[in-house]
Amino acid sequence: MTKPDFIELIAKQGQIMRSDATSVFELYRKMKIVNATASHGYEIKHGAFLDQDVITRAINQVNAVKH
C-alpha cells in the first residue's frame, strides 16, 4: 500500500482529518508499527492499530508531545 493510501485508510478508519491521519502514520512509523517493504509498500503489524479507539489514543499522544 502506498503512503497516501495508508494515510487515507487511517483517516477513514479513525474518522479523522487527513492531517491527523498523517500524524498518526508518522507516529506508527516511529514506533515501528508500520513497516515499508519493497514488495508490498507499507504494512501494519497488527490490524488492531486501525481500530478507531486506538487511532484516537495515538492522536492524543501526538498532541501531548506537541504541547
C-alpha positions in Angstrom: 0.0 0.0 0.0 1.3 3.4 -0.8 1.8 6.1 1.8 -1.1 8.3 0.6 -3.4 5.2 0.5 -2.3 4.2 4.0 -2.9 7.7 5.4 -6.4 7.7 3.7 -7.1 4.3 5.4 -6.1 5.7 8.8 -8.3 8.7 8.2 -11.3 6.6 7.1 -10.9 4.0 9.9 -10.4 6.6 12.6 -13.0 9.0 11.2 -10.4 11.8 11.4 -9.0 14.6 9.3 -6.2 13.8 6.9 -3.7 16.0 8.8 -4.3 14.0 12.0 -4.0 10.7 10.0 -0.7 11.9 8.7 0.5 12.5 12.3 -0.7 9.0 13.3 1.1 7.5 10.3 4.3 9.2 11.4 3.9 8.0 15.0 3.3 4.5 13.8 6.4 4.6 11.6 8.4 6.0 14.5 7.2 3.2 16.8 7.7 0.6 14.0 4.1 -0.3 13.9 4.1 0.4 10.2 6.9 -1.0 8.1 7.9 -0.3 4.5 8.5 -3.3 2.3 9.9 -3.4 -1.2 7.2 -5.8 -2.5 4.0 -4.6 -0.7 4.7 -0.9 0.3 3.5 -0.1 3.8 2.2 -2.8 6.1 0.9 -2.6 9.6 2.0 -5.2 12.2 -1.5 -5.8 13.6 -5.0 -4.8 12.5 -5.9 -3.6 16.0 -3.8 -0.5 15.3 -6.5 0.5 12.8 -9.3 0.5 15.4 -10.9 3.9 15.9 -10.2 4.0 19.6 -6.5 3.1 19.1 -6.2 5.8 16.4 -7.8 8.3 18.8 -5.3 7.4 21.5 -2.5 7.8 19.0 -3.8 11.3 18.1 -3.9 12.2 21.8 -0.3 11.0 22.2 0.9 13.1 19.3 -0.9 16.2 20.6 0.5 15.7 24.1 4.0 15.6 22.6 3.4 18.8 20.6 2.4 20.8 23.7 
